[in-house]
Amino acid sequence: MKTSSAQIDLFDDAPGYREAPRPAPRKRQAVAPQHAGWDDEEAAQRLEQTGHFRILRKLVPRTVIPRVESAYPNLAVLVDTETTGLNHAKDEVIEIGAVAFTYDDEGVIGDIVGVYNGLRQPSEPIPAEITRLTGITDQMVAGLEIDFAALDALVNEADLIIAHNAAFDRPFCENLSSTFAAKAWACSVKEVPWADLGFEGNKLGYLVGQSGLFHEGHRATDDCHALLEVLARPVGQNGTPPFAALLRSSQQSRIRIYAENAPFDMKDHLKGRGYRWSDGSDGRPRAWWIEIDEELWDEELRYLRTDIYGWEDAEPLTVHLTAFERYRL
């Protein structure tokens, strides 16, 4: 198999793309020439200052520089996968994108120091719905494979791996390369308080639009570049970048509690408190479970002993999680 290009320009046509025939152009009205010295950004700012317009600016990826030229000490890698389905046990990665960037201990993002994008031919044809969502066709991935040497070289030095829904991406990434398994992971969906920062949702499209940007979505590297800009831009009353909150969260330990053998008639109480059901099919205990910050452990234990089990010595199964264990199955 040949290897796909290790990096593609963000706005190049996708490999294998063929432009559909275009209809004959309609006659257009003459457009008045722009005045000499026209400045797009100045015009946009004037419109915004009226209070009647909200301008979206096209996202332009940052320039990639050598790691040695960045003044920021730490390294994180944003990853995104496009897959043939949602089940990591049987579905396959057809594209992976990764953007490596530097940052400091306060959560300030520095520079992009590496980009990887790779397409991969799956063992079976890509489902039509996946092609509709991603734009990736069987022709585009034919004969292609991930360049693991290039991908692992980017990931090896990372202090933190970030995905927008890490519970989905981490298992797929670990199936691709064991390099991902030994890394600390953070989830930009769950570990950033987007609502508190003034955002209306946590889907990437919402975040990008409310950050005043637009981009070509649903391709892996494009989405990594977009997420980086959202994480880097100061928001809220204190002007703090969302990445600072994500970094703090990734450094905290959490506890997963399995309420094994909880009485059946307590299921609605558990569900109302935020517990989720595990049917045991993925190797986890068959039980209602919740994941909480460590400082909430005593309170949660009291709740289970008093309201659920009615037994003061009950000891539900607990698992301590750091960023190295989180988002694994």
C-alpha positions in Angstrom: 0.0 0.0 0.0 1.2 3.5 -0.6 1.3 6.1 2.1 -1.0 9.1 2.1 0.5 12.6 2.3 1.6 13.5 5.9 0.3 16.9 5.6 -2.2 18.6 3.3 -3.1 22.2 3.0 -6.3 23.0 4.9 -8.2 24.4 2.0 -6.8 22.2 -0.8 -9.2 20.0 -2.6 -9.3 16.6 -1.0 -7.3 13.8 -2.7 -9.2 12.2 -5.5 -11.7 15.1 -5.7 -13.3 15.8 -9.1 -15.2 18.9 -9.6 -18.7 18.4 -10.9 -19.7 20.1 -14.2 -21.0 23.6 -13.5 -24.0 25.2 -15.2 -23.4 28.1 -17.6 -22.9 31.3 -15.6 -25.9 33.7 -15.5 -25.4 37.3 -16.5 -24.5 39.3 -13.4 -25.1 42.9 -12.7 -22.0 45.0 -12.8 -20.3 45.4 -9.4 -18.9 48.8 -8.5 -15.1 48.6 -8.1 -13.7 48.8 -4.6 -12.3 52.1 -3.6 -8.5 52.4 -3.5 -7.2 51.5 0.0 -10.2 49.2 0.8 -9.6 47.3 4.0 -11.8 44.3 4.6 -11.0 44.2 8.4 -11.8 47.9 8.8 -15.1 47.5 7.0 -16.0 44.5 9.2 -15.2 46.4 12.3 -17.3 49.4 11.2 -20.3 47.0 10.6 -19.8 45.4 14.0 -19.6 48.8 15.7 -23.1 49.7 14.5 -24.5 46.9 16.7 -26.6 45.6 13.8 -24.2 43.1 12.4 -22.2 40.1 13.6 -19.3 39.2 11.4 -17.8 35.7 10.9 -14.2 35.6 9.8 -12.7 32.8 7.8 -10.5 30.6 10.0 -6.9 30.7 8.7 -4.6 28.1 10.3 -1.6 29.3 12.1 1.8 29.0 10.5 3.7 25.8 11.5 7.1 26.5 13.1 9.9 24.2 14.3 9.5 23.2 18.0 12.9 24.7 18.9 11.7 28.1 17.8 8.7 28.2 20.2 9.2 29.9 23.6 6.4 27.8 25.2 7.7 24.7 27.2 4.8 22.2 26.9 3.4 20.2 24.0 -0.2 19.1 23.4 -1.7 17.4 20.4 -5.2 17.8 19.1 -6.6 14.7 17.4 -9.7 14.0 15.4 -10.8 10.8 13.6 -13.3 10.1 10.9 -14.5 6.5 11.1 -16.8 4.1 9.3 -19.2 4.0 12.4 -19.5 4.6 16.1 -18.4 1.2 17.4 -14.6 1.0 18.0 -14.8 -2.8 18.3 -15.8 -3.2 14.6 -15.7 0.1 12.8 -12.5 1.5 11.4 -10.6 4.8 11.1 -10.6 6.3 7.6 -8.9 9.6 8.5 -6.9 10.9 11.4 -5.8 14.5 11.8 -3.4 15.8 14.4 -2.2 19.3 15.3 0.6 19.7 17.8 0.9 23.0 19.7 3.0 24.4 22.5 1.6 26.0 25.7 2.7 27.3 29.1 1.8 26.2 32.6 -0.9 28.9 32.8 -2.8 27.5 29.9 -1.7 30.1 27.3 -1.5 28.5 23.8 1.7 29.3 21.9 2.6 28.0 18.4 1.7 25.1 16.1 4.8 23.0 15.7 3.5 20.0 13.7 0.5 18.8 11.6 -0.4 15.4 10.4 -3.2 14.2 8.2 -3.7 10.7 6.9 -6.4 8.8 5.0 -6.8 5.0 5.3 -8.6 2.4 3.2 -10.9 0.3 5.4 -11.5 -3.4 5.0 -15.0 -2.8 3.6 -16.6 0.0 1.6 -17.3 3.3 3.4 -21.1 3.5 4.3 -23.0 6.1 2.2 -24.0 8.0 5.4 -20.4 8.4 6.4 -19.5 9.7 3.0 -22.4 12.2 3.2 -21.2 13.5 6.6 -17.4 13.6 5.9 -17.1 13.9 2.1 -14.6 10.9 2.2 -15.2 8.4 -0.6 -13.9 5.0 -1.4 -12.0 6.5 -4.3 -10.2 9.0 -2.0 -8.9 6.3 0.4 -8.1 3.6 -2.2 -4.7 2.1 -1.5 -3.9 4.5 1.3 -2.6 3.8 4.8 -1.6 5.8 7.8 2.0 6.8 8.0 2.5 5.6 11.6 6.2 6.8 11.8 5.1 10.4 11.1 2.0 10.2 13.4 3.9 8.6 16.3 6.7 11.1 16.0 4.1 13.9 16.5 2.4 12.1 19.5 5.5 10.7 21.2 6.6 14.0 22.7 3.1 15.2 23.8 2.3 16.0 27.4 -1.4 15.9 26.6 -3.7 14.6 23.9 -6.9 16.5 23.4 -10.0 15.4 21.5 -13.5 17.0 21.1 -15.2 13.9 22.6 -12.3 11.9 23.8 -14.5 9.0 24.9 -15.0 8.4 21.2 -11.6 9.2 19.7 -9.4 7.6 22.3 -10.4 3.9 21.7 -10.1 4.4 18.0 -6.7 6.0 18.3 -5.4 3.3 20.6 -6.6 0.7 18.1 -4.4 2.5 15.5 -1.3 3.0 17.6 -0.2 2.0 21.1 1.6 5.3 21.4 -1.8 6.9 22.3 -2.3 4.5 25.2 0.5 5.8 27.4 -0.6 9.5 27.1 -2.7 11.8 29.3 -6.0 12.7 27.6 -8.4 15.6 27.9 -11.9 16.1 26.5 -12.8 19.6 25.2 -16.5 18.6 25.3 -16.7 17.6 29.0 -13.8 19.4 30.6 -14.6 23.0 29.6 -17.5 24.8 31.2 -18.8 26.2 27.9 -22.1 27.4 29.2 -20.4 29.4 32.0 -18.2 31.0 29.4 -21.2 32.2 27.4 -21.5 29.5 24.7 -24.9 28.1 23.7 -23.7 24.6 23.2 -20.6 22.4 23.1 -20.7 21.2 19.5 -17.8 22.4 17.5 -19.9 24.2 15.0 -21.5 26.3 17.7 -18.2 27.0 19.4 -16.6 28.1 16.1 -19.5 30.3 15.1 -19.8 32.0 18.5 -16.0 32.6 18.4 -16.7 34.8 15.3 -15.2 32.2 12.8 -16.3 29.8 10.1 -14.4 26.9 8.6 -14.7 23.9 6.4 -15.9 21.2 8.9 -16.1 17.4 9.1 -12.5 16.7 8.0 -10.1 15.7 10.7 -7.3 18.3 10.4 -9.7 21.1 9.6 -11.6 20.5 12.9 -8.4 20.3 14.9 -7.4 23.8 13.6 -10.8 25.1 14.4 -10.8 23.7 17.9 -7.4 25.2 18.6 -8.6 28.7 17.8 -11.7 28.3 20.0 -9.5 27.1 22.9 -7.0 29.9 22.4 -9.4 32.9 22.3 -10.0 34.7 25.6 -13.7 34.6 26.7 -15.8 35.5 29.7 -15.5 38.3 32.1 -11.9 37.5 33.0 -10.8 37.0 29.4 -9.5 33.5 30.1 -8.9 31.1 27.2 -11.0 27.9 27.5 -7.8 25.9 27.2 -6.8 27.1 30.7 -9.9 25.5 32.1 -9.2 22.3 30.1 -5.7 22.1 31.4 -6.7 22.5 35.0 -9.4 19.8 34.6 -6.9 17.4 33.0 -4.6 17.7 36.1 -7.4 16.7 38.5 -8.1 13.2 39.6 -11.6 11.9 39.4 -13.5 8.9 40.8 -15.9 6.6 39.0 -18.4 4.9 41.3 -20.3 1.8 40.3 -23.5 1.4 42.4 -23.5 -2.4 42.0 -26.4 -4.4 43.3 -28.4 -1.2 43.8 -32.2 -2.0 44.4 -34.1 -2.0 41.1 -36.7 0.5 42.4 -33.8 3.0 43.0 -33.0 3.3 39.3 -34.9 6.5 38.7 -33.2 8.1 41.8 -29.8 7.2 40.4 -30.6 8.4 36.9 -31.9 11.7 38.3 -28.7 12.2 40.1 -26.6 11.7 36.9 -25.8 8.0 37.1 -25.7 6.1 33.8 -26.3 2.5 33.1 -23.6 0.1 32.0 -24.8 -3.2 30.7 -21.5 -4.9 31.1 -20.9 -5.5 27.4 -17.7 -3.4 27.3 -16.1 -5.1 30.2 -17.2 -2.7 32.8 -19.4 -3.8 35.8 -23.1 -4.2 35.1 -24.3 -1.3 37.2 -25.4 2.3 37.4 -22.3 4.5 37.5 -21.1 8.1 37.8 -17.8 10.0 37.5 -17.2 12.8 40.0 -14.4 15.0 41.3 -12.4 13.6 44.1 -13.6 16.2 46.6 -17.2 15.1 46.1 -16.5 11.5 47.1 -17.6 11.7 50.8 -20.8 13.4 49.8 -21.6 10.8 47.2 -20.8 7.9 49.5 -23.2 9.3 52.1 -25.9 9.5 49.4 -25.5 5.9 48.3 -25.4 4.5 51.8 -28.4 6.6 53.0 -30.7 6.9 50.0 -29.8 3.9 47.9 -28.5 1.0 50.0 -29.9 1.9 53.4 -26.7 0.4 54.9 -24.1 2.6 56.5 -21.2 0.2 55.8 -21.9 -0.2 52.0 -18.7 0.1 50.0 -19.6 0.6 46.3 -16.9 -0.2 43.7 -14.8 2.9 43.0 -12.1 3.5 40.4 -9.6 6.5 40.7 -9.0 8.1 37.4 -6.3 10.5 36.2 -5.9 11.9 32.7 -3.9 8.8 31.8 -6.9 6.5 32.5 -9.9 8.7 31.6 -11.9 8.1 28.4 -10.7 4.5 28.1 -13.2 1.8 27.9 
